[in-house]
Amino acid sequence: MDKVFVHQISDDDNIKPKYFIKWEGEISLMLLASNHLIICYENHIYLYPLVSDDALITNDERNWGFETDIKFLSRSSKKIRNDL
């Protein structure tokens, strides 16, 4: 089992591990957002929160499965409506 580390750079340029996730298997794509880590593996997307005080993140917040493998992610420029 491997670990995915997210490091934090402080104001005095010190780098230290902030969060880590235990991960089994390969990663196809990984994105770091302000409060989340997004990991794509084959045909699944996993969303991990980065707002906890605990360094170890054990559960994903959400995950999605698709029929085909994920090759890339793109940000939409359209406004998303939450009332649908």
For each residue, the residues with C-beta under 8 A, 3 or more apart:
1: 22 23 24
2: 22 23 24
3: 20 21 22 23
4: 20 21 23 27 30 37 39
5: 17 19 20
6: 17 18 19 20 32 37 50
7: 15 16 17 18
8: 15 16 17 18
9: 13 14 15
10: 13 14 15 16
11:
12:
13: 9 10
14: 9 10
15: 7 8 9 10
16: 7 8 10
17: 5 6 7 8 20 55
18: 6 7 8 50 55
19: 5 6 37 50 52 55 56 57
20: 3 4 5 6 17 55 56 57
21: 3 4 37 39 48 56 57
22: 1 2 3 56 58
23: 1 2 3 4 27 39
24: 1 2
25: 41
26: 41
27: 4 23 30 39 40 41
28: 40 41 42 69 70
29: 38 39 40 70 72 73
30: 4 27 37 38 39 40
31: 37 38 73
32: 6 37 38
33: 36 37 38
34:
35: 49 50 51
36: 33 47 48 49 50 61
37: 4 6 19 21 30 31 32 33 47 48 50 57
38: 29 30 31 32 33 45 46 47 48 73
39: 4 21 23 27 29 30 45 46 48
40: 27 28 29 30 44 45 46 70 73
41: 25 26 27 28 44 46
42: 28 69 70
43: 65 66 67 68 69 70
44: 40 41 63 64 65 66 70
45: 38 39 40 63 64 66 70 73
46: 38 39 40 41 60 62 63
47: 36 37 38 60 61 62 63
48: 21 36 37 38 39 57 60 61
49: 35 36 52 57 61
50: 6 18 19 35 36 37 57
51: 35
52: 19 49 57
53:
54: 57
55: 17 18 19 20
56: 19 20 21 22
57: 19 20 21 37 48 49 50 52 54
58: 22
59:
60: 46 47 48 63
61: 36 47 48 49
62: 46 47
63: 44 45 46 47 60
64: 44 45
65: 43 44
66: 43 44 45 69 70
67: 43
68: 43
69: 28 42 43 66
70: 28 29 40 42 43 44 45 66 73
71:
72: 29
73: 29 31 38 40 45 70
74:
75:
76: 80
77:
78:
79:
80: 76
81: 84
82:
83:
84: 81
